[in-house]
């Protein structure tokens, strides 16, 4: 069943945490912030919404780096109930999709709860002061692949954040599979 993320709570401060990454290293979320901001994306391996747009997520993360915005992805799903979201499967998913950003495992779901993550994908876009400025969709594709000409909501919003420190006041919520809570 599809879940819709809440709207942006402008100014909410990002929460830091240290999590294991699929690269075998431990990562502190804030260490990946760029000078102009940070995107924290909650994703997983099995969700059809994520699978449909993962190439555009990877592209967006790379393009945002040029604007001084960092990017991390976190999987918080219950891997016992959803083995496709296990840490070994995360490693394969990241490799298969050529992730150039950290893909972190939130096994105890504390980070997802701290962020009030609702769905996969769920995007949190912060400015250089790590204040929330965007909580919306990647684009209008929902779970449809091969739609490269859609406006890039997340990218365009984060370019505005990088330039001005503030996100657009009108945002469309992300929709996806619910976080699989334990």
Backbone as JSON, one array per atom type, in Angstrom:
{
  "sequence": "XXXXXXXXXXXXXXXXXXXXXXXXXXXXXXXXXXXXXXXXXXXXXXXXXXXXXXXXXXXXXXXXXXXXXXXXXXXXXXXXXXXXXXXXXXXXXXXXXXXXXXXXXXXXXXXXXXXXXXXXXXXXXXXXXXXXXXXXXXXXXXXXXXXXXXXXXXXXXXXXXXXXXXXXXXXXXXXXXXXXXX",
  "N": [[0.84, -1.17, 0.0], [0.52, 2.23, -0.78], [2.21, 4.96, 0.73], [2.11, 8.29, 1.92], [4.34, 10.9, 2.39], [4.67, 13.31, 5.08], [4.23, 16.94, 4.87], [6.75, 19.52, 4.41], [8.52, 20.54, 7.29], [9.59, 23.35, 7.79], [12.8, 24.48, 8.73], [13.27, 22.59, 10.7], [15.72, 20.83, 12.46], [18.33, 18.8, 11.2], [19.06, 15.41, 12.12], [21.83, 13.84, 13.48], [23.72, 10.84, 13.04], [25.56, 7.8, 13.36], [26.23, 5.28, 11.14], [26.52, 1.97, 9.69], [27.94, 1.53, 6.45], [27.43, 0.31, 3.07], [29.86, 0.11, 1.93], [31.59, -0.95, 3.72], [32.54, 0.75, 5.63], [32.06, 2.91, 8.49], [29.76, 5.52, 8.76], [29.24, 8.93, 9.53], [26.4, 10.82, 9.37], [26.32, 13.7, 9.13], [28.88, 14.22, 8.23], [28.77, 14.05, 5.53], [27.52, 16.22, 4.53], [27.35, 18.91, 2.26], [28.81, 22.17, 1.6], [26.6, 23.7, 0.99], [24.38, 22.26, 1.68], [22.44, 19.23, 2.37], [21.09, 16.13, 1.4], [19.07, 13.72, 2.79], [18.06, 10.62, 2.15], [15.56, 8.25, 2.45], [15.44, 5.04, 1.47], [14.93, 1.8, -0.06], [15.64, -1.58, -1.09], [13.7, -3.2, -2.33], [11.32, -1.86, -2.95], [8.91, -0.92, -5.35], [8.56, 1.74, -6.11], [11.02, 2.97, -5.5], [12.73, 1.37, -7.05], [11.87, 2.05, -9.61], [12.8, 4.64, -9.95], [15.47, 4.75, -9.3], [17.75, 5.17, -10.91], [17.44, 7.87, -11.56], [17.64, 8.97, -9.04], [20.33, 8.43, -8.42], [21.56, 9.94, -10.45], [20.62, 12.52, -9.75], [21.84, 12.89, -7.22], [24.55, 13.0, -7.98], [24.5, 15.27, -9.63], [23.74, 17.23, -7.78], [25.96, 17.4, -6.19], [27.66, 19.06, -7.59], [26.62, 21.48, -6.92], [27.3, 21.87, -4.35], [25.91, 20.3, -2.52], [25.51, 17.64, -0.39], [24.82, 14.04, -0.2], [23.13, 11.3, 1.19], [21.92, 7.96, 1.48], [19.58, 5.95, 3.18], [18.64, 2.82, 4.45], [16.04, 1.53, 6.25], [14.29, -0.51, 6.63], [12.66, -3.41, 8.04], [14.59, -6.05, 7.91], [14.34, -8.72, 8.54], [11.68, -9.4, 8.16], [11.53, -8.59, 5.55], [13.56, -9.83, 3.56], [14.8, -9.03, 1.16], [15.69, -6.54, 1.69], [17.9, -6.76, 3.25], [21.2, -6.27, 4.71], [23.34, -7.5, 3.17], [21.97, -7.62, 0.69], [21.57, -4.92, 0.26], [24.17, -4.11, -0.32], [24.54, -5.33, -2.83], [22.53, -4.04, -4.31], [23.39, -1.36, -4.26], [25.83, -1.61, -5.62], [24.98, -2.62, -8.12], [23.52, -0.44, -9.03], [25.37, 1.55, -9.15], [26.03, 3.38, -7.0], [27.3, 6.44, -5.93], [27.32, 7.61, -3.56], [27.02, 7.4, 0.04], [25.4, 4.48, 1.22], [23.49, 3.61, 3.76], [22.87, 1.55, 6.64], [20.22, 1.3, 8.77], [19.61, -0.5, 11.03], [18.31, -0.77, 13.54], [16.33, 1.04, 13.32], [16.28, 3.56, 14.5], [17.13, 5.96, 13.38], [15.37, 6.4, 11.25], [13.05, 6.72, 12.76], [13.72, 9.03, 14.21], [13.77, 10.91, 12.18], [11.19, 10.77, 11.41], [10.5, 9.31, 9.17], [8.49, 8.21, 6.48], [8.01, 6.77, 4.14], [9.33, 4.93, 1.29], [10.58, 6.12, -1.63], [11.72, 8.7, 0.64], [12.48, 11.96, 0.94], [14.64, 14.25, 2.48], [15.61, 17.46, 2.48], [18.16, 19.57, 3.33], [19.48, 22.81, 4.26], [22.64, 24.67, 4.27], [22.93, 25.12, 6.98], [21.87, 22.93, 8.03], [19.1, 22.87, 8.27], [15.79, 21.92, 7.7], [14.51, 22.24, 4.46], [13.26, 21.12, 2.34], [10.91, 18.65, 1.73], [9.87, 16.55, -0.16], [8.83, 15.15, -3.29], [10.82, 13.23, -5.65], [10.32, 13.52, -8.38], [7.54, 13.74, -10.68], [7.02, 11.13, -11.36], [6.21, 8.99, -9.76], [5.81, 5.64, -9.48], [6.75, 5.01, -11.97], [8.94, 4.05, -14.44], [11.45, 5.24, -16.8], [10.88, 7.99, -17.51], [12.28, 10.44, -18.4], [12.0, 13.2, -18.98], [10.6, 14.65, -17.11], [9.95, 17.39, -14.85], [12.45, 18.04, -12.42], [11.86, 17.82, -9.35], [13.09, 17.5, -6.69], [15.83, 17.99, -7.29], [15.72, 20.6, -8.43], [14.62, 22.05, -6.3], [16.65, 21.73, -4.38], [18.79, 23.0, -5.62], [17.87, 25.6, -5.5], [17.86, 25.85, -2.7], [20.62, 25.59, -2.25], [21.48, 27.94, -3.44], [20.05, 30.02, -2.13], [19.54, 29.3, 0.5], [17.01, 28.67, 1.26], [14.09, 26.69, 0.75], [11.58, 25.9, -1.78], [8.28, 27.13, -1.19], [6.02, 25.81, -1.97], [5.47, 22.46, -2.22], [5.38, 19.09, -3.37], [4.36, 16.21, -1.83], [6.31, 13.25, -1.28], [5.65, 9.95, -2.44], [5.34, 6.51, -1.75], [6.33, 3.14, -0.86], [5.43, 2.11, 2.4], [7.55, 2.55, 5.28], [8.97, -0.35, 6.53], [8.27, -1.28, 9.47], [9.55, -2.72, 12.5]],
  "CA": [[0.0, 0.0, 0.0], [1.3, 3.47, -0.89], [2.24, 5.86, 1.88], [2.47, 9.64, 1.52], [5.14, 11.57, 3.41], [4.15, 14.61, 5.52], [4.8, 18.11, 4.24], [7.99, 20.04, 4.98], [8.53, 21.29, 8.54], [10.71, 24.26, 7.54], [13.67, 24.85, 9.84], [13.55, 21.45, 11.58], [17.15, 20.53, 12.4], [18.71, 17.43, 10.87], [19.55, 14.57, 13.2], [23.04, 13.13, 13.1], [23.87, 9.47, 13.51], [26.65, 7.04, 12.75], [25.65, 4.03, 10.66], [27.38, 1.22, 8.77], [27.67, 1.68, 5.03], [27.65, -0.88, 2.25], [31.28, 0.12, 1.54], [32.37, -1.53, 4.81], [32.95, 1.81, 6.55], [31.04, 3.53, 9.31], [29.59, 6.89, 8.29], [28.47, 9.92, 10.28], [25.56, 11.49, 8.38], [26.71, 15.09, 8.93], [30.16, 14.3, 7.51], [28.5, 14.04, 4.09], [26.89, 17.48, 4.14], [28.15, 19.83, 1.48], [28.74, 23.52, 2.15], [25.3, 24.3, 0.72], [23.25, 21.44, 2.1], [22.5, 17.77, 2.47], [19.86, 15.36, 1.21], [18.99, 12.42, 3.46], [17.0, 9.9, 1.44], [15.21, 6.93, 2.95], [15.11, 4.17, 0.35], [15.17, 0.38, 0.2], [15.97, -2.33, -2.3], [12.61, -3.95, -2.96], [10.16, -1.02, -3.23], [8.77, -0.6, -6.77], [8.72, 3.18, -6.31], [12.46, 3.22, -5.52], [13.32, 0.68, -8.21], [11.52, 2.77, -10.84], [13.48, 5.94, -10.06], [16.82, 4.72, -8.71], [18.7, 5.81, -11.83], [17.29, 9.33, -11.43], [18.18, 9.32, -7.73], [21.79, 8.43, -8.57], [21.9, 11.11, -11.28], [20.37, 13.72, -8.96], [22.88, 13.01, -6.2], [25.77, 13.45, -8.65], [24.3, 16.64, -10.09], [23.69, 18.12, -6.62], [27.33, 17.57, -5.69], [28.21, 20.23, -8.29], [26.05, 22.67, -6.28], [27.71, 21.87, -2.95], [24.93, 19.6, -1.7], [25.83, 16.23, -0.17], [23.71, 13.09, -0.33], [23.23, 9.97, 1.78], [20.71, 7.15, 1.43], [19.47, 5.09, 4.35], [17.6, 1.79, 4.45], [15.61, 1.27, 7.63], [13.26, -1.55, 6.66], [12.85, -4.64, 8.81], [15.18, -7.03, 6.98], [13.89, -10.07, 8.87], [10.4, -9.57, 7.48], [11.75, -8.27, 4.13], [14.95, -10.21, 3.31], [15.35, -8.3, 0.03], [16.26, -5.3, 2.21], [18.99, -7.09, 4.17], [22.47, -5.57, 4.45], [24.0, -8.06, 1.97], [21.22, -7.2, -0.51], [21.86, -3.49, 0.08], [25.46, -4.03, -1.01], [24.32, -5.68, -4.24], [21.7, -2.99, -4.9], [24.26, -0.2, -4.44], [26.79, -1.92, -6.68], [24.24, -2.74, -9.38], [23.05, 0.88, -9.44], [26.54, 2.44, -9.19], [25.91, 4.46, -6.03], [28.51, 7.21, -5.64], [27.02, 8.21, -2.26], [26.9, 6.37, 1.07], [24.13, 3.78, 1.44], [23.66, 3.28, 5.17], [21.92, 0.61, 7.21], [19.61, 1.71, 10.03], [19.02, -1.78, 11.43], [17.4, -0.65, 14.68], [15.31, 2.0, 12.88], [16.28, 4.78, 15.32], [17.29, 7.15, 12.52], [14.08, 6.59, 10.57], [12.1, 7.26, 13.74], [14.13, 10.41, 14.53], [13.38, 11.74, 11.04], [9.78, 10.53, 11.12], [10.42, 8.82, 7.79], [7.19, 7.59, 6.26], [7.93, 5.91, 2.96], [10.51, 4.84, 0.43], [11.59, 7.05, -1.12], [11.35, 9.86, 1.43], [13.64, 12.85, 0.79], [14.79, 15.36, 3.4], [16.61, 18.37, 1.94], [18.6, 20.55, 4.33], [20.38, 23.86, 3.81], [23.98, 24.61, 4.83], [22.83, 25.13, 8.44], [21.19, 21.66, 8.31], [17.7, 23.15, 8.57], [14.96, 21.33, 6.66], [13.95, 23.16, 3.49], [12.52, 20.38, 1.32], [10.46, 17.3, 2.01], [8.97, 16.33, -1.27], [9.09, 14.05, -4.22], [11.92, 13.3, -6.61], [9.67, 14.07, -9.57], [6.14, 13.31, -10.78], [6.93, 9.79, -11.94], [5.7, 8.01, -8.8], [6.53, 4.37, -9.65], [6.89, 4.79, -13.41], [10.3, 4.2, -14.95], [11.62, 5.78, -18.14], [10.24, 9.28, -17.73], [13.42, 11.34, -18.19], [11.73, 14.6, -19.27], [9.81, 15.27, -16.05], [10.65, 18.36, -14.0], [13.21, 17.4, -11.34], [11.44, 18.56, -8.16], [14.12, 17.47, -5.65], [17.03, 18.67, -7.78], [15.47, 22.04, -8.58], [14.46, 22.61, -4.96], [17.93, 21.77, -3.68], [19.59, 24.05, -6.25], [17.37, 26.83, -4.87], [18.38, 25.84, -1.33], [22.06, 25.87, -2.34], [21.66, 29.33, -3.85], [19.42, 31.0, -1.24], [19.37, 28.79, 1.87], [15.61, 28.39, 1.51], [13.43, 25.85, -0.23], [10.31, 26.4, -2.29], [7.19, 27.03, -0.23], [5.08, 24.82, -2.47], [6.14, 21.18, -2.44], [4.5, 17.95, -3.51], [4.86, 15.14, -0.97], [6.75, 11.99, -1.86], [4.76, 8.8, -2.24], [6.08, 5.26, -1.93], [5.99, 2.06, 0.05], [5.64, 2.48, 3.79], [8.69, 1.98, 5.98], [8.58, -1.65, 7.12], [8.65, -1.2, 10.88], [9.64, -3.96, 13.28]],
  "C": [[0.89, 1.24, 0.0], [1.13, 4.31, 0.38], [2.68, 7.22, 1.37], [3.2, 10.29, 2.69], [4.47, 12.87, 3.83], [4.82, 15.76, 4.76], [6.02, 18.61, 5.02], [7.74, 20.83, 6.26], [9.74, 22.22, 8.49], [11.47, 24.6, 8.81], [13.98, 23.72, 10.81], [15.01, 21.05, 11.38], [17.38, 19.05, 12.12], [19.24, 16.71, 12.1], [20.76, 13.81, 12.7], [23.01, 11.72, 13.68], [25.07, 8.86, 12.81], [26.12, 5.66, 12.43], [26.65, 3.3, 9.77], [26.94, 1.42, 7.32], [27.98, 0.41, 4.27], [29.1, -0.97, 1.77], [32.18, -0.46, 2.62], [32.87, -0.52, 5.82], [31.76, 2.26, 7.38], [30.98, 5.0, 8.92], [28.77, 7.71, 9.28], [27.7, 10.74, 9.24], [26.07, 12.9, 8.1], [28.04, 15.24, 8.2], [29.95, 14.37, 6.0], [27.75, 15.29, 3.62], [27.87, 18.27, 3.29], [28.05, 21.22, 2.1], [27.37, 24.17, 1.97], [24.11, 23.42, 1.1], [23.5, 19.96, 2.07], [21.12, 17.21, 2.18], [20.03, 14.04, 1.95], [17.79, 11.72, 2.84], [16.79, 8.54, 2.09], [14.72, 6.11, 1.76], [15.2, 2.73, 0.82], [15.39, -0.31, -1.13], [14.76, -2.86, -3.05], [11.43, -3.08, -3.41], [10.06, -0.68, -4.72], [8.91, 0.89, -7.07], [10.21, 3.52, -6.4], [13.08, 2.6, -6.77], [13.04, 1.43, -9.51], [12.35, 4.03, -11.04], [14.94, 5.92, -9.62], [17.87, 5.35, -9.62], [18.64, 7.32, -11.73], [17.75, 9.81, -10.06], [19.7, 9.42, -7.82], [22.25, 9.65, -9.37], [21.73, 12.4, -10.48], [21.42, 13.96, -7.9], [24.18, 13.53, -6.82], [25.64, 14.9, -9.09], [24.28, 17.63, -8.93], [25.08, 18.37, -6.04], [27.97, 18.81, -6.32], [27.7, 21.54, -7.7], [26.38, 22.72, -4.79], [26.72, 21.24, -2.0], [25.32, 18.13, -1.61], [24.6, 15.36, -0.2], [24.06, 11.8, 0.39], [21.89, 9.27, 1.63], [20.75, 6.18, 2.61], [18.35, 4.08, 4.13], [17.31, 1.42, 5.89], [14.61, 0.13, 7.74], [13.66, -2.75, 7.5], [13.31, -5.74, 7.86], [14.78, -8.47, 7.32], [12.58, -10.36, 8.15], [10.53, -9.37, 5.97], [13.21, -8.55, 3.78], [15.59, -9.5, 2.12], [15.98, -6.98, 0.46], [17.38, -5.55, 3.22], [20.27, -6.33, 3.78], [23.23, -6.18, 3.27], [23.29, -7.67, 0.67], [21.41, -5.72, -0.79], [23.17, -3.31, -0.68], [25.31, -4.31, -2.5], [23.54, -4.58, -4.97], [22.55, -1.75, -5.2], [25.25, -0.43, -5.58], [26.11, -1.95, -8.05], [23.82, -1.37, -9.93], [24.13, 1.96, -9.38], [26.38, 3.65, -8.26], [27.26, 5.13, -5.82], [28.36, 7.93, -4.3], [26.89, 7.09, -1.25], [25.47, 5.8, 1.13], [24.27, 3.13, 2.8], [22.53, 2.39, 5.68], [21.49, 1.04, 8.6], [18.86, 0.5, 10.6], [18.03, -1.65, 12.58], [16.32, 0.42, 14.47], [15.27, 3.29, 13.7], [16.39, 6.03, 14.46], [15.99, 7.43, 11.79], [13.05, 7.18, 11.53], [12.44, 8.72, 14.08], [13.73, 11.37, 13.42], [11.88, 11.67, 10.75], [9.59, 10.14, 9.65], [9.13, 8.04, 7.62], [7.21, 6.54, 5.16], [9.29, 5.81, 2.27], [10.04, 5.09, -0.99], [10.96, 8.19, -0.32], [12.59, 10.75, 1.48], [13.55, 14.02, 1.77], [15.92, 16.24, 2.89], [16.91, 19.5, 2.91], [19.51, 21.6, 3.7], [21.75, 23.71, 4.48], [24.01, 24.65, 6.35], [22.13, 23.87, 8.95], [19.79, 21.87, 8.87], [16.87, 22.63, 7.39], [14.34, 22.41, 5.77], [13.16, 22.45, 2.39], [12.17, 19.01, 1.85], [9.4, 16.99, 0.97], [9.43, 15.2, -2.15], [10.33, 14.31, -5.07], [11.43, 14.0, -7.87], [8.25, 13.49, -9.62], [5.95, 11.88, -11.25], [6.25, 8.76, -11.06], [6.45, 6.69, -8.97], [6.65, 4.0, -11.13], [8.33, 5.04, -13.84], [10.26, 4.9, -16.3], [10.8, 7.02, -18.42], [11.29, 10.38, -17.53], [13.12, 12.83, -18.36], [10.88, 15.31, -18.22], [10.62, 16.35, -15.34], [11.26, 17.63, -12.8], [12.95, 18.14, -10.02], [12.54, 18.64, -7.1], [15.34, 18.25, -6.1], [16.82, 20.18, -7.83], [15.3, 22.72, -7.22], [15.79, 22.74, -4.26], [18.91, 22.76, -4.34], [19.17, 25.41, -5.68], [17.88, 26.94, -3.44], [19.87, 26.18, -1.33], [22.32, 27.35, -2.62], [21.18, 30.32, -2.79], [19.34, 30.58, 0.22], [17.94, 28.42, 2.2], [15.02, 27.56, 0.38], [12.13, 26.46, -0.71], [9.19, 26.18, -1.28], [6.13, 26.05, -0.68], [5.85, 23.56, -2.85], [5.09, 20.09, -2.54], [5.12, 16.79, -2.73], [5.3, 13.93, -1.79], [5.72, 10.91, -1.57], [5.59, 7.55, -2.5], [5.56, 4.19, -1.0], [6.25, 2.52, 1.47], [6.94, 1.88, 4.31], [8.18, 0.69, 6.63], [9.12, -1.71, 8.54], [8.69, -2.58, 11.53], [8.49, -4.01, 14.26]]
}
